[in-house]
Amino acid sequence: MRIALFRDDTAKLDPAVLLPGLNKRMPGLTAGAGSEAVTIPGDVVYSPVTYKKLPAVIRKAEPMNDLVIVFTEKPYDNNFFFDSPGRTVIVSSHEWDMITVVSRLTGAAFCICTLIIEELGIGPRHQERDIGCVNDFCWDKTAIERSIRCGYICPKCLSNAKNLTKDKKALKEQVQVVLRDIADASRSEIDIVTWWDRLERRDGFDAFICYHSRDADEAKKLNAQLKARGIRTWFDKEQIPPGRKWVDVLQQRIQDVRTAVVVVGSSGIGPWQSMEVDAFIQEFLRRKCPVIPVIVKKCRKAPQLPLFLKQFQYLDFRNSNSPLVTLVWGITGQRPQG
């Protein structure tokens, strides 16, 4: 299947950034994107009236593609996300931030999957009630968040996919992979492009959890929270196999991990932490590896940070707003998107 993605001059996302992930995760799909923004006439989208007035570059793409998708911030007159008379589809993200906390990019990827499923004939739409299926009609537009976070095709819809050709069946399975990616990304509160980037880098670790033995419980809890948000952590209890010299394994991973998270409790910095952090300081100087001191919530009094840690911006879980989200930002370098 071939699809072409466009954006108009009001769009707050660039669908072109989705292309590497879409084409890699769905080998049965050939996706391309327009290089410049197009203009959709009028302030409101009407179907089919607006579709008849789309610019020539869209019309030129139609014969060469199975789907042509145009993203805009302009609303439909009926307040739908999309309402198309054919295989060219205008997708509206109007007031997206008021509908869901999921990023526009993730929402765009979800809409692309929805339209591919529709083109494959896997349906029909659930107009009676929303159940979290990709084919939910979402009369209440906020219901799209549940469908995105569920990221699945319900059994009833799948029963309509039994007679697909071999190629279409393969593409259906690939769409299901992307829907799972979308669900994982949205539940981790990151956009789909960042999620795919992490999948590309899964041979390494996003964050090394460095902690004093007395703060092991807090470190374990933080490790679980980060993993739930898609961060690949190096946590000694999980990564050092039996019979290995933990110092050797530690030194090896310090050289290729991307970020150090230094857990600081009431006990302060342990002796091995000092050695680990010092190694990260050297790495920071060499390849700008972030070092993030984290003061845990159960820390009763403000600990005295060592001199080598004071030069880094620390994160205090005791009085910060959304500290975990901020920590993920520090690890990934990606500011959370609405």
C-alpha positions, -999 to 999 in steps of 0.1 A, spaced: 0 0 0 12 35 -9 2 66 11 12 102 9 12 126 39 7 163 37 2 191 62 -15 225 57 -2 259 68 -21 256 101 -9 222 112 11 219 144 29 187 134 50 176 105 40 141 94 73 137 76 90 128 109 67 97 111 80 83 78 111 64 91 92 46 118 61 39 96 81 25 68 103 4 90 76 -10 113 53 -16 83 73 -31 54 41 -36 34 36 2 34 54 28 12 48 62 28 60 95 15 54 131 25 50 165 8 80 188 13 59 220 19 27 230 36 -4 232 14 -33 256 18 -68 243 25 -94 269 15 -117 284 41 -116 283 79 -138 252 83 -136 219 65 -168 207 47 -172 173 31 -173 171 2 -171 208 -7 -136 215 7 -123 183 -9 -132 196 -44 -111 227 -38 -78 210 -26 -46 223 -43 -31 207 -74 -3 190 -55 -28 169 -37 -47 160 -69 -14 150 -84 -6 126 -56 -40 109 -57 -35 86 -87 -1 74 -74 -13 65 -39 -40 44 -22 -44 70 5 -36 107 6 -38 122 41 -37 159 49 -33 171 85 -48 204 96 -58 224 127 -90 236 109 -122 221 123 -148 201 104 -183 216 104 -195 184 120 -166 184 146 -153 150 133 -116 141 132 -121 132 95 -150 128 71 -139 118 37 -158 111 5 -129 91 -10 -93 81 -5 -81 116 1 -86 124 38 -83 156 57 -75 149 94 -83 176 118 -64 181 151 -86 211 161 -84 217 198 -64 185 203 -49 197 236 -84 200 250 -93 165 240 -63 145 252 -28 146 267 -15 123 240 9 141 216 -3 152 182 24 131 165 11 99 183 -24 109 174 -14 114 138 2 79 137 -30 65 152 -52 82 126 -29 68 98 -34 33 112 -71 38 115 -73 48 78 -52 19 67 -74 -5 86 -104 11 69 -88 8 35 -81 -29 42 -118 -33 48 -114 -43 85 -144 -30 103 -171 -17 104 -170 14 127 -184 10 162 -211 37 162 -231 24 192 -204 26 219 -167 30 223 -148 -1 234 -112 10 229 -109 -5 194 -92 14 166 -126 14 148 -144 32 176 -163 61 161 -156 84 191 -188 105 191 -173 119 223 -139 130 209 -122 125 242 -128 87 238 -99 87 212 -74 87 241 -87 53 253 -85 39 218 -49 52 214 -39 38 248 -55 4 241 -40 2 206 -59 -28 194 -84 -42 168 -112 -59 186 -121 -96 178 -153 -86 160 -134 -64 136 -107 -90 131 -133 -115 121 -138 -94 90 -102 -99 80 -103 -136 73 -105 -132 35 -76 -108 31 -50 -115 5 -16 -126 18 -1 -91 13 -30 -74 30 -30 -99 59 7 -91 64 0 -54 64 -28 -59 89 -3 -76 113 22 -48 107 -5 -22 116 -11 -41 148 26 -38 157 24 0 152 -8 2 172 10 -16 201 39 9 197 14 37 199 -2 23 230 32 18 247 43 53 238 11 70 250 11 50 283 47 61 287 37 97 280 61 102 252 55 107 215 57 78 190 88 92 173 107 92 206 94 56 213 107 44 179 140 61 185 143 42 218 136 9 200 164 17 176 188 22 206 176 -8 226 211 -24 225 222 3 250 207 18 282 190 51 287 198 55 323 222 40 349 206 39 384 233 47 409 223 45 446 235 40 482 227 5 495 206 21 523 184 37 496 179 4 477 141 4 481 137 39 467 161 31 439 141 0 430 108 20 430 123 47 408 137 20 384 102 5 380 87 39 374 112 47 347 108 14 330 70 19 329 77 51 309 98 33 283 132 41 297 157 13 294 175 13 328 207 -4 340 199 -15 375 224 -37 392 199 -61 407 186 -69 372 217 -66 350 245 -84 369 243 -122 363 254 -147 389 291 -155 389 302 -122 374 325 -96 390 301 -68 395 329 -42 394 339 -54 358 303 -53 346 298 -19 362 329 -4 345 318 -18 311 283 -3 313 295 31 326 313 35 292 282 31 270 252 41 291 237 75 281 226 90 314 235 86 351 207 90 377 223 94 411 198 86 438 204 107 469 188 99 502 193 109 539 224 87 540 240 109 513 264 95 488 279 60 493 316 52 487 309 32 455 285 60 443 314 84 445 335 62 422 306 56 398 297 93 396 334 103 392 336 79 362 304 96 348 320 130 352 348 119 330 323 105 305 304 137 307 335 157 297 342 133 269 307 128 253 284 151 273 267 123 292 240 139 315 244 133 353 211 138 372 212 139 410 177 129 423 168 136 459 142 110 469 109 118 484 116 100 517 147 121 523 139 138 557 165 165 554 183 181 525 215 161 520 248 179 514 257 171 478 294 164 471 313 191 452 314 170 420 276 168 420 268 204 428 277 215 392 247 195 378 211 205 380 194 183 406 158 171 408 141 171 442 112 146 443 100 161 476 87 194 463 88 193 425 57 193 402 56 161 381 92 151 391 91 118 372 81 135 340 109 160 345 133 132 351 123 115 318 129 148 301 164 150 316 172 114 305 158 116 269 163 153 261 127 153 249 104 178 266 70 162 272 44 171 246 7 177 251 
